[in-house]
Amino acid sequence: MARTPDTPAVARRREREKRTVSQMVAIHCAGHHQKEARTEKSYAGEALCPACKELDDYCVLRTERCRSMARKTSCEACGNHCYAPTQQARIREVMRYAGPRMMLHHPVAAVRHLMGK
């Protein structure tokens, strides 16, 4: 079943969510992997290692295909978990590490995320 086209507000929210999760993956990668290994580019344009690039691509794809974007507050509160269990565990690890550091690296994105806009 095809997804209905996004309204402009939902399209902006979807794009912002893809960029935010990509930034979080980049923060995690920078904190856990060697600089020489970060040869790929994230959706947000930051350096990633190949393993983190794979996670970033997966997260962007899942966000792009989300059918509940117009009405959900966060993936955690969503009734339909679209991440596979292994990927869910990986993104939780990323968010635990990167969440507190978002205010330092991407303060506007962090405040928007906290406000739920």
C-alpha positions as CSV (number, residue, x, y, z in Angstrom):
1,M,0.0,0.0,0.0
2,A,1.4,3.4,-1.0
3,R,1.9,6.1,1.5
4,T,-0.2,9.2,1.0
5,P,1.8,12.3,0.0
6,D,3.0,14.4,2.9
7,T,1.6,17.8,3.7
8,P,4.3,20.5,3.7
9,A,4.4,20.4,7.5
10,V,4.8,16.7,7.7
11,A,7.5,16.8,4.9
12,R,9.5,19.3,7.0
13,R,9.1,17.2,10.1
14,R,10.2,14.1,8.2
15,E,13.3,15.8,6.8
16,R,14.2,17.3,10.2
17,E,13.9,13.9,11.8
18,K,16.1,12.2,9.2
19,R,18.7,15.0,9.7
20,T,18.6,14.8,13.5
21,V,19.0,11.0,13.7
22,S,21.8,11.3,11.2
23,Q,23.6,13.9,13.3
24,M,23.2,11.6,16.3
25,V,24.8,8.7,14.5
26,A,27.7,10.9,13.5
27,I,28.2,12.0,17.1
28,H,28.3,8.4,18.2
29,C,30.7,7.4,15.4
30,A,33.0,10.3,16.3
31,G,33.1,9.2,19.9
32,H,33.6,5.5,19.3
33,H,35.5,5.0,16.0
34,Q,38.9,6.2,14.7
35,K,39.0,9.2,12.5
36,E,40.8,7.3,9.8
37,A,37.9,4.8,9.6
38,R,35.3,7.5,9.0
39,T,35.4,7.5,5.2
40,E,31.7,7.8,4.5
41,K,29.3,10.7,4.6
42,S,26.1,10.7,6.7
43,Y,22.7,11.9,5.5
44,A,23.5,15.2,7.3
45,G,26.9,15.4,5.6
46,E,29.1,14.4,8.5
47,A,31.9,11.7,8.5
48,L,31.0,8.1,9.4
49,C,32.7,4.7,9.4
50,P,31.1,2.1,7.0
51,A,29.2,0.4,9.9
52,C,27.7,3.6,11.1
53,K,26.9,4.6,7.5
54,E,24.9,1.4,7.2
55,L,22.9,2.3,10.4
56,D,22.4,5.9,9.2
57,D,21.1,4.6,5.8
58,Y,18.7,2.3,7.6
59,C,17.4,5.0,9.9
60,V,16.9,7.4,7.0
61,L,15.0,4.7,5.1
62,R,12.8,3.8,8.0
63,T,12.0,7.5,8.6
64,E,11.3,8.0,4.9
65,R,8.8,5.1,5.0
66,C,7.1,6.0,8.3
67,R,3.4,5.9,7.9
68,S,2.7,7.6,11.3
69,M,4.8,10.7,10.9
70,A,1.8,13.0,10.9
71,R,0.5,11.9,14.2
72,K,3.3,10.4,16.3
73,T,5.4,12.3,18.9
74,S,8.5,10.0,18.7
75,C,9.5,6.5,17.5
76,E,9.6,5.4,21.1
77,A,5.9,6.3,21.6
78,C,4.8,4.9,18.3
79,G,2.6,1.7,18.4
80,N,4.2,0.4,15.2
81,H,8.0,-0.3,15.7
82,C,9.4,-0.4,12.2
83,Y,13.1,-1.0,13.2
84,A,14.3,-4.6,13.3
85,P,15.2,-5.7,16.9
86,T,19.0,-5.6,16.2
87,Q,18.8,-2.2,14.6
88,Q,16.5,-1.0,17.5
89,A,19.3,-2.0,19.9
90,R,21.9,-0.2,17.9
91,I,20.0,3.0,17.6
92,R,19.2,2.9,21.3
93,E,22.9,2.7,22.0
94,V,23.5,5.6,19.7
95,M,20.8,7.8,21.2
96,R,22.0,7.1,24.8
97,Y,25.5,8.3,23.8
98,A,24.6,11.1,21.4
99,G,21.5,12.5,23.2
100,P,23.3,14.3,26.0
101,R,25.9,15.6,23.5
102,M,23.5,17.0,21.0
103,M,23.3,20.3,22.9
104,L,27.0,20.8,22.3
105,H,27.2,19.8,18.7
106,H,23.7,20.7,17.3
107,P,22.0,22.9,19.9
108,V,19.1,24.0,17.6
109,A,18.3,20.5,16.7
110,A,18.5,19.4,20.3
111,V,16.1,22.2,21.5
112,R,13.6,21.4,18.7
113,H,13.7,17.8,19.6
114,L,13.1,18.5,23.3
115,M,10.3,20.9,22.5
116,G,8.7,18.3,20.2
117,K,8.3,20.6,17.2
